[in-house]
Amino acid sequence: MIYLTAGESHGPELTGLIEGFPAGLKLSVDQINHKLRERQSGYGRGYRQKIEKDQVKITSGVRHGITLGSPITLRITNLDHAHWSEIMDPVNEPDQENILRQVKNPRPGHADLVGGMKYGHRDLRNVLERSSARETAMRVAIGAVCIQLLNQLGIQIAGYVQKVGSIDADADRLLSPGRIEEKISQNDLRIVEQDKVQPIHELIDQTKKDGDTLGGIVRVVVQNVPAGLGSYVSWNEKLDARIAAAVVGVNAFKGVEFGDGFSMSAKPGSQVMDQIYWDQDKGWYRGSDHLGGFEGGMTNGMPIIVNAAMKPIPTLYKPLHSVAIDTKKEHKASVERSDVTAIVPASLVIEAVVAIELCQAILDTFDSSSMERLKKQYRDYCKEIKNY
């Protein structure tokens, strides 16, 4: 399975293409749109979310709600394009008024300056339109397709917010995805600890008044994953490495860890290795999950736990120091419409990219032509490794 996304932030639409997806999966568009609505929600989001009403349109690869095995095309219309149709016209040259919407003052922490250098753009809007996090809407849609396949195999996944700025909203990381979803649905921050909602709201409100932005940490938990996905035989086949790359490939994410991650570096090995046990009913299992469900680049049957660190959004309403690319004079960075924090929707995006990588690993391991054949091979494999 491979996938591709295309589209600019204020362009006509976002497009996604999935190839190598099995035939025979009953696909719910409502479930995809539910994830898209969740991505647009959350405390700290900006005005654009009131304009966009993201809904997916499937134009190929699905017939009467059932996947065909042929490439699946997804489209999400950008409703805000109506206000940018001339500025972002794919064909016609702009008039003088629209030329004034060019971006010449690069924003620190964004792709603006380096992207302009690399591709030779003199209008940095050509960079920021694609490097915008708006693109992640399509990855959430593709992830929602993959989540439906994982659910058919009994695999459950949930992404949520573990920390906002300096406020830790941590909880028992061994909560099941179902229990996590139940708790995070009770607030607009996707956190499991309800008593942290008000302090985080106050932090976001104050940060907005200060013209600043916030980052945070999100966590993804995946349960019922069999041992043996990924491989130790080559570095590029290690599934945890592929997940780490996918996470850091999301806008603004600068760090990723599995299980106890960085904190394990300060502890002796006897405290962080997950000791091995066997039970007649459970089969092979570990007495703990410090390693986050991975050993040697492969899943070990324990829950996968991914923690991802997001930097604050680089677009500030009190812009930072910059230099104009044409005049080379000192200037304040350009200001684009933005959020105070995007940590809430980011938990949906990281959930999506983890789901995509798991789905790819499963379709690489088993017959991916037919869902029924895939389910049979998958069940047989799970039985085999339990009785190893």
C-alpha positions in Angstrom: 0.0 0.0 0.0 1.2 3.5 -0.9 -0.5 6.8 -0.6 0.0 10.4 -1.9 -1.6 13.7 -1.0 -1.8 16.9 -3.1 -3.2 20.4 -2.7 -2.4 23.9 -1.4 -3.8 25.4 1.8 -6.0 27.9 0.0 -6.3 26.0 -3.3 -9.5 24.5 -4.6 -9.2 21.1 -2.9 -7.0 18.5 -1.2 -6.6 15.2 -3.0 -5.5 11.9 -1.7 -4.7 8.6 -3.5 -4.4 5.2 -1.9 -3.0 2.3 -4.0 -2.7 -1.3 -2.9 -5.8 -1.4 -0.6 -7.6 -4.7 -0.5 -11.0 -5.3 -2.1 -14.0 -6.1 0.0 -13.8 -3.7 2.9 -17.1 -2.0 3.7 -16.0 1.6 4.0 -18.0 4.2 6.0 -17.7 7.8 4.7 -19.4 8.9 7.9 -16.5 7.6 9.9 -14.0 9.4 7.7 -16.0 12.7 8.1 -16.3 12.2 11.8 -12.5 12.2 12.1 -12.3 15.3 9.9 -14.8 17.1 12.1 -12.8 16.1 15.2 -9.6 17.5 13.5 -11.3 20.9 13.1 -12.4 21.0 16.7 -10.5 21.7 19.9 -9.8 24.7 22.1 -7.3 27.1 20.7 -8.2 26.8 17.1 -8.5 29.8 14.8 -11.2 31.4 12.7 -10.6 29.3 9.6 -12.2 26.3 11.2 -15.5 28.2 11.2 -15.2 28.6 7.4 -14.1 25.1 6.4 -16.6 22.2 6.8 -14.4 19.4 5.8 -16.1 16.4 4.1 -14.6 13.8 2.0 -15.7 12.8 -1.5 -14.7 9.4 -2.8 -14.3 9.4 -6.6 -12.7 6.0 -7.4 -11.8 2.6 -5.9 -15.1 2.2 -4.1 -18.5 1.0 -5.4 -21.7 0.9 -3.3 -19.5 1.4 -0.1 -17.2 -1.5 -0.8 -13.6 -1.2 -1.8 -12.7 -2.6 -5.2 -8.9 -3.2 -4.8 -8.3 -0.4 -7.4 -6.8 3.0 -6.4 -8.9 5.0 -4.1 -9.2 8.7 -4.7 -10.3 11.1 -1.9 -11.1 14.7 -2.3 -11.8 17.5 0.3 -13.0 20.8 -1.0 -11.4 23.9 0.5 -14.4 26.2 1.1 -12.1 29.1 2.0 -10.8 29.0 -1.6 -13.8 31.2 -2.5 -11.9 34.1 -0.8 -8.6 33.2 -2.5 -9.8 32.1 -6.0 -7.9 34.7 -7.9 -4.8 34.7 -5.6 -4.6 30.9 -5.9 -5.8 30.5 -9.5 -3.9 27.5 -11.0 -3.9 28.9 -14.5 -4.5 32.7 -14.9 -2.0 35.4 -13.9 -3.0 37.6 -11.0 -3.9 41.2 -11.3 -1.9 43.9 -9.4 -4.2 43.7 -6.3 -3.5 40.0 -5.9 0.2 40.5 -6.4 0.1 42.5 -3.2 -0.7 39.3 -1.3 2.8 38.0 -2.0 4.9 37.0 1.1 8.3 38.5 1.2 9.1 38.3 4.9 9.8 34.7 6.0 8.6 33.4 9.3 11.1 31.9 11.7 10.3 28.2 12.4 8.5 27.8 9.1 9.5 26.4 5.7 9.2 29.9 4.1 12.9 30.9 3.7 14.5 27.5 3.1 11.7 26.5 0.7 12.2 29.7 -1.2 15.9 29.1 -1.4 15.5 25.5 -2.6 12.9 26.0 -5.3 13.9 29.6 -6.3 10.5 31.2 -5.3 10.4 35.0 -4.9 6.9 34.8 -3.5 7.1 32.7 -0.4 3.4 32.0 -0.6 4.4 29.3 -3.1 6.1 27.6 -0.1 3.7 28.2 2.7 0.6 27.1 0.8 1.9 23.5 0.5 3.9 23.4 3.8 0.8 24.5 5.7 -0.7 22.0 8.1 -3.9 22.2 6.1 -2.5 19.2 4.2 -2.9 17.0 7.3 -6.7 17.0 6.7 -6.1 14.5 3.9 -3.8 12.4 6.0 -6.5 12.2 8.6 -9.0 11.1 5.9 -6.5 8.4 4.7 -5.8 7.4 8.3 -9.6 7.0 8.9 -9.7 4.6 5.9 -6.8 2.6 7.5 -8.4 2.6 10.9 -11.5 0.9 9.5 -9.3 -1.9 8.1 -7.5 -2.2 11.5 -10.8 -2.4 13.3 -11.9 -5.2 11.1 -8.9 -7.2 12.4 -9.6 -6.4 16.0 -6.9 -3.7 16.3 -8.0 -0.6 18.3 -6.2 2.8 18.2 -6.7 6.1 20.0 -4.7 9.4 19.9 -5.1 12.0 22.6 -3.4 15.0 24.2 -0.9 14.2 27.0 0.5 17.7 27.6 -0.3 21.3 26.6 2.5 23.8 27.1 3.8 23.3 30.6 0.6 21.6 31.9 0.8 17.8 32.1 -2.6 16.1 31.6 -1.0 12.6 31.8 -2.9 9.5 32.9 -2.5 5.8 33.1 -1.0 5.0 29.7 -2.3 1.4 30.0 -5.9 2.6 29.4 -7.5 0.8 26.5 -8.2 2.9 23.3 -11.9 2.4 24.0 -11.6 3.9 27.5 -9.4 6.7 26.2 -12.1 7.6 23.6 -14.7 7.6 26.3 -12.7 10.1 28.5 -11.5 12.5 25.8 -15.0 12.8 24.3 -16.0 14.6 27.5 -13.9 17.8 26.8 -12.7 20.0 23.9 -9.0 19.2 24.6 -8.9 15.4 24.0 -7.4 14.9 27.4 -8.2 12.1 29.8 -7.9 14.1 33.1 -11.0 16.3 33.4 -9.6 18.4 36.2 -6.9 19.8 33.9 -9.4 21.3 31.4 -9.9 24.6 33.1 -6.1 25.3 33.8 -5.3 24.5 30.1 -8.2 26.7 28.9 -6.7 29.5 31.0 -3.2 28.9 29.7 -4.5 29.0 26.1 -6.5 32.2 26.7 -3.5 34.0 28.2 -1.2 32.8 25.4 -3.7 34.3 22.9 -3.7 37.6 24.7 0.1 37.6 24.6 0.1 37.0 20.9 2.0 33.8 21.4 1.5 30.1 20.6 1.8 26.7 22.4 3.0 23.2 21.7 2.6 20.0 23.6 2.8 16.2 23.6 0.3 13.8 22.1 0.1 10.1 22.7 -1.2 7.2 20.5 -2.1 3.8 22.0 -2.7 0.8 19.8 -4.0 -2.5 21.3 -4.4 -6.0 20.0 -1.4 -5.8 17.6 0.2 -9.2 17.0 3.9 -9.8 17.5 6.1 -9.8 14.4 5.0 -6.8 12.3 8.1 -5.1 10.9 11.5 -6.8 10.8 15.0 -6.9 12.3 16.8 -7.9 9.2 17.2 -4.5 7.7 17.1 -1.0 9.2 14.5 0.3 6.7 12.1 -2.6 7.6 12.0 -1.7 11.3 8.4 -0.7 12.0 9.1 1.6 14.9 11.6 3.5 12.6 8.9 3.9 10.0 6.4 5.1 12.5 9.0 7.6 13.9 9.6 8.9 10.4 5.9 9.3 9.8 5.4 11.2 13.0 8.2 13.6 12.4 6.9 14.1 8.9 3.9 15.8 10.4 4.1 19.6 10.6 5.8 21.0 13.8 6.7 17.6 15.3 10.2 17.6 16.6 10.5 14.5 18.8 9.1 10.9 19.1 9.5 8.2 21.7 8.1 4.7 22.3 7.0 3.6 25.7 9.2 5.3 28.4 11.4 6.6 25.6 14.0 9.2 26.8 13.4 8.6 30.5 14.8 5.1 30.1 18.3 6.5 29.4 18.6 7.5 33.0 17.6 4.1 34.4 19.4 0.7 34.8 18.4 -2.0 32.3 16.8 -4.1 35.0 14.1 -1.4 35.4 13.2 -0.9 31.7 13.4 -4.3 30.0 10.0 -6.0 29.7 10.3 -9.5 31.1 8.9 -12.4 29.2 6.1 -14.7 30.4 3.9 -17.4 28.8 0.4 -18.4 29.7 -1.8 -21.2 28.3 -4.6 -18.7 27.5 -2.7 -15.6 26.7 0.3 -17.1 25.0 3.5 -15.0 25.1 3.4 -11.7 26.9 5.5 -9.2 28.8 5.1 -8.2 32.4 5.4 -4.5 31.6 5.5 -2.3 28.5 8.4 0.1 29.0 9.5 -0.4 25.4 6.1 0.7 24.0 5.3 -2.5 22.1 8.5 -2.9 20.1 11.6 -5.0 20.3 14.2 -5.2 17.5 12.1 -3.0 15.2 9.2 -5.5 15.5 5.9 -5.4 17.4 6.1 -7.8 20.4 2.4 -8.2 21.1 2.1 -5.5 23.8 0.2 -2.3 23.3 2.1 0.2 21.0 2.6 3.5 22.8 3.9 6.5 20.8 4.6 9.9 22.4 5.2 12.8 20.0 6.4 16.3 20.8 5.0 19.3 18.9 6.7 22.7 18.9 4.6 25.8 19.2 3.0 27.1 15.9 5.6 29.4 14.2 3.0 32.0 13.0 2.7 34.6 15.7 0.4 37.5 15.9 3.3 39.4 17.5 5.7 38.5 14.7 9.3 37.7 15.3 12.4 39.3 13.7 13.0 38.5 10.0 14.6 39.9 6.9 12.8 40.8 3.6 14.1 38.5 0.8 14.1 41.3 -1.9 15.6 44.2 0.0 17.5 42.3 2.7 16.3 44.9 5.2 15.3 43.9 8.7 11.6 43.4 9.0 8.9 41.7 11.1 7.9 38.2 9.8 4.7 38.0 7.8 1.5 37.2 9.7 -0.9 34.5 8.4 -4.1 33.4 10.0 -3.3 30.8 12.5 -4.2 29.0 15.8 -2.9 29.6 19.3 -2.3 25.9 19.5 -3.0 23.0 17.2 -2.2 20.3 19.7 -5.8 19.0 19.8 -6.1 18.3 16.1 -2.5 17.1 16.0 -3.6 14.2 18.2 -5.9 13.1 15.3 -3.1 13.6 12.8 -0.6 11.5 14.7 -3.3 8.8 15.3 -3.8 8.8 11.5 -0.2 8.4 10.5 0.4 5.6 13.0 -2.6 3.9 11.6 -1.4 4.3 8.1 2.0 2.8 8.9 0.4 -0.2 10.8 -1.9 -0.8 7.8 1.0 -0.7 5.4 2.9 -3.2 7.6 -0.1 -5.6 7.7 -0.7 -5.3 3.9 3.0 -6.0 3.3 2.9 -9.1 5.5 -0.3 -10.7 4.3 -2.3 -11.1 1.1 -3.6 -7.6 0.4 -5.9 -8.4 -2.6 -9.0 -9.4 -0.7 -10.3 -8.6 2.8 -11.6 -12.1 3.4 -8.3 -13.7 2.4 -6.4 -11.1 4.5 -8.6 -11.9 7.5 -8.0 -15.6 7.2 -4.3 -15.3 6.9 -4.2 -12.8 9.8 -6.2 -15.1 12.0 -4.0 -18.1 11.1 -0.9 -16.1 11.8 -2.2 -14.9 15.2 -3.0 -18.5 16.2 0.5 -19.7 15.0 2.5 -17.1 17.0 0.4 -17.7 20.2 1.3 -21.4 20.0 4.9 -20.9 19.1 
